[in-house]
Amino acid sequence: MRQKTSEPLFKDIFQYGSDAIVILDDKGIIIDANPSIEMLTGYCTEELIHKMSLCDICHGMERCADFTVCINCFTTLESMSSFKIRLLHRKGHIFSVSASTTRLPQNAGGFLIVVLRDMSEYNKQDQKYVQKKMANYMIQAQEGERKRVSRELHDGVGQTIYSMIVGLNIIEQMELENDLKSHFQLVRDMAVQALSEVRHIAVDLRPSSLDDWGIVPALRSFIKQFERTYGIVTRLSVVGQERRYGASIETALYRICQEAMINAAKYANIDTLEIHFEEQDQLLYLAVIDLGRGFNLEKIEVMGTGLGLYGMRERAKLIGGTLKITSGCDHGTTIRVYVPLGKEEEIIYDHSCSNS
């Protein structure tokens, strides 16, 4: 009874299964194949059965990304699971598939059953995943190096220059000839300027406020520096509770906002700028709005290389967010970032926040 029930079931699996199945004789000739083989290789069953061997379309087993071999061919083995081979498509291109084999007992013909699965879509997704992970590692490494250099500048070079300034101040209190005293004052002023520049570079590399206090305080600190540097009045509005987010989210949003503000200062010809930051319904929203010259979104390179905008998009993608740009000639530019917050986002501190 079981055999009568299972036989039509196996026929249905063979006929309608999504995986391609081919049956080989002891010489490797294809003696049967299901319809899915055509979807996979482009060859219909009539072209394959009793007319071609698997070797006609097989380009070997994958040993690595660029190396295939036919030594110890899987068709000579009793069974083999979870390996990759390269096949020749009817249209001429070579592609990879996942394969597994099993050999029927001799009293059942001793035929080799080969199951082939298209891995192209999986490989694309896998490649995207690897690329995303690599980009994430690169950004983490970059931010880590920025942080290290920033602290070395602050704690090493900065402290050395500060000690020099203290020493020069002591020398100035001594009774010296006017020319010599003026020279020491000049050297001290140069040291003060150097210390200011070192601190400025250290903050640009990695603001300590971002690590110590979070995204909103870091933006406030950067806005003050931005206003001093570019003379652009910048308003930051914050809606909702001010709290900490994951380090990757805070870093990405800070860098996106920083890049957008500097781009606006370089190209928009503006004297005011608006930043909007909001958390609502498990969604973070950041907007940088200017009412400047704007630009044609299809000709980004006119206002620069376009790499800054590409970098902002990539940073947004890496934290699961999306970046949207609205712009037009003489209509200003708005850069919006939307980041969904997961349950893993832990509140480290929070307190009511008013607009600043």
N, C-alpha and C positions, 0 to 999 in steps of 0.2 A: 504493500500500500504506500509506504514511504517513497519507494523508487518511482512509482507512477506519479506521485505528487511532485517529486523533486525534478524529474526530467523536464517537464514543461517550464518549471520555474527557472532552471538553469538556461534553457533556450531563450527565455524572456530576458534574463540578465545579459546573455551574450548578444541578443539582438538589440536591446534598448539601453544597455549600459553606456554611461558617458565616457568611460575609458575605452581606448582602442584595444582590441584583443586580436592577436594573430596566432595561428596554430602552425607549427613547423614540423616537417618530417625529419628523418635522421640526416638528410642532406641539406637542411636549412631552407627547403622550398616551402613557400607559404601555401598550405593546403586549405586554409579557411581563414576568414577575417570578418569581423563585424562591421556594420555601417560606419561606426565612429572613426574607423581608420581613414576614411575619406576626409572627414573634418580635420584630422590631424595632419595627414601627409599630402592631401590633394589627389591621391590615387584612389580610384573607385575599386571595389572588390573584384570586378571583372578584369581589371588590369593586373591585379596582384595574384589572385588564386591560380595556382598551377602554372603561372607564367613568370613569376619573379621569386627570387630568394630574398630573405631579409638583408643579406649582405649587399644586395643591389642598392638599397637605400640607407644602409647603416654606415656611418663614418667613424665607428669605433666607440669604445667606452671612455668616458671622461675621467681623467686622472687628476687634472687641474684645469684651470680656466682656458689654457691654450695648448693642451696636450691630450691627444687621444691615442688609444692603442687597440689592436686587435689580438694581442697575445693573450692566451688563455681565455678565448672568447666565451662569453656566457652561454652560448648555444651548445657548448660541449659539456656543460655542467648539469647536474641533476636539478638544481634549483638555486636561485639567487634572488635576494630582495633588496629593494631600496638602493639602486644605483642609477647612474645617468649615462645615456648614450646620445650620440648626435645622429640625426636623420636628415636625409636629403628630401626636401619638399619637391613636389612636382614642378613648382615654379622656379626651382633652381637654388633656393637659399637653404642653408644648413641651420638647424635649430636643435636645441636640447630638449630631451624629454626624460621623465622619470620612468624607470622600468623595473619590473619584477618578473621572475620566471619560475615555473614549476614543471617537472616532467611527469607525464602519466606513466603508470606501471606498464610493463611490456605486454601484459595480457589485455591492456586497453590501447595498445598501439605504440606506446613509448613516445608519443608526440610531445613536443615542447610547447607549453602555453606561455605566451609572452603578453603581459599587460603593460600598455604604454599610456602615460598620462602627460598631457600638455602642461608644461611648467612655465610657459612664457609669461602669463599674467602674474603667477606667483613670483617669478624672477623679477618682474618689474616692481612689484610691491616690495620685494626683499631689497632690491637695489635702492629704491626710494628710502626705505628704512635705514639702510647702511649709510646713504648719503646724509640723511638727517642726523644720524648719530655722529658721523664724522664732522659735520658742520657744528654740531653741538660741542663736541670735544675741542674743536679748533677755537670756538668762541670762549669756552671755559679756560682753555690754555692761555688765550690772549688776555682774558680778564685777570687770570691768576698772575701772569707776568706783569701786567699793568699795576696790579696791586703791590707786587713785590718791589718793582722799581719805584713806585710812588712812595712806599714806606722807607726805602733806602735813601731816596732823595730827602725826605722829610727828617728822618732820624739820623742819617749819616751826613750827607753834604750840608743839609740845612742847619744842623746843630753845629757843624764845624764853622760855617760862615757866621753863625750867631756868636760863637765864642770869639771869633776874630773881631766882630763888632764891639763886644764887651771889652776886649783888650785895647782896641783903638780908642774907645771912650775913656779908658783909664789913662792912656798916654796923653790924650787931649787935656786932662786935668793937670798935667805937669807943666812946669815953667819951661817953655820952648820958644825959640825964635819964631817970629810971626810967619816967615816963609815955610818953616818946617811944620808949624801948627796947621797952616792952611793946607799943606800937602797931606797931613794925616786926616784932616777933615774931608778932603776930596776922596782919599782912599776909603774912609768910613762910609761916605755917601755911596760910593760904588759898591761896597759890600752890602749895604742896605738894599740897593737896587737888585743885586744878584740874589739876595735872600728872597726878595719879593718874587722874582722870576722863578726861582726854584720851587717856591710854594705854589705858584700859579701852575707850573708844569705838573707838580705832584697831584694837584686837585684835578687837572685835566685828565691825567692818566687814570686815576681812580679816587673819587672823593671819599674821604673817610666817613662823611655823613651818610652815604649810601649804605655802608656796612653797619654803622653804629645806630642810625636812626630810621633809615628806610627811604622809600622813594619820594614822598612828599617833602620832607625836610631837605633832601638832596636837591630836589628841583628848586626849592626856594633859595638855597645857597648858590646854585648855578645861575639862577635868574639875576641875583645881585651882581655876580661877576659879569654876566652877559650885558647887563645894563651899563656897567662901568666901561666895558670894552667897546661896545657898539653904540652906546647912547640911545638905545631903543627902549622905550617905556614898555614893560611887560607885566601883564596882569595874570595872576594865577588864581583860578577859582576851583575850589574843592567842594564836592557835594558828597555827603555821607560821612561815615566814620573814618578817621585817619588811623590806619593800622599797618602792621607789617604783612608782607606777602613772601612767597618763596623767593629765594635769592635769584633764581633764573628769571622770574617775572620782573622783579625790581630792576635788575641789570638791563634787561631787554628794553623795558619801557623808558628807563633813564637814557639809554643810548639813542633810542628812536627819537625821543623828545629833543635831546641835545643836537642830533643831526638835523632835525627839522628846523630848529631855531637858528642854527648857524647857516643853513641854506637860505632861510628867509632873510637873514642879515646880509648875506652876500648878493642875493639876486632880486629880492622883492622890492627894494627901494621903499622902505617903510620907516615910520618913526614910532609905531606902536605894534604890539603883538599880544595875542591872547592865548592862554593855555587853560584847558579845561580838563579836570580829572574827576572821575566819578565812579563809584561802585554801587551797583543796584541789581538786585535779583541774581546774584552770583555771576555778575558780568562786570568786568573792568572796562572803562571807557576813557581814552585819552585823545584829546584833540589839540592840534596846534593850528591856530587860525591867524592869517594875515590878510590885509586888504590891499596888498601891493599889486605889482605888475601882473602876476600870474604867468602861466606858460601853457603851451600846447602840449597836452599829454602824449601826443604821438611824436613829438619832437623834443624829447627831454634833453637830448644831447646838446641842444642849442644853449641851454643854461648850465652846462657842465657835462660830465661824463655819464651821468645817470646811475653811477655805481652806488651813490649814497642812497638813492631811493630803492635800489635793488637790495642793498644791505638792510634797510629798514624792513622791507618785506620778508626777507629771510629770518630776521630776528623775531618778527611777529609769528611766522610759521612755526618756529622752533618751540614757542611756548603755547602752541595751539590756537593762536590768535589770527586775526585777519587785519590787513591794513588797506584802507581806501583813500584814494587821493582825488580831490575835486579841485579843478583849476581851470582857468581860462584867461586869455589875454585881457589885462586891465580889470579882471574880476577877482583877483586875489587867489589864495591857495588855502585849502583846508586839508590837513592830514589827520585821519581818524584811525585809531587802533581799538579793536574790540578783542578782549581776552576773557574767555569763560573760565571761571574759577572752579576747581574740583574740590571734592570733600577733603582732600589731603592738605588744602591750604590751612595752615594753623595760625590762629591769631596769637601773636606774640605780645602785642600790647594794643590797646585801643582806647581812644578817648574822643569826645565830641570835637568836631573840627568846624571852624567857621571860615568863611571866605577871607582871603587875604589880598 
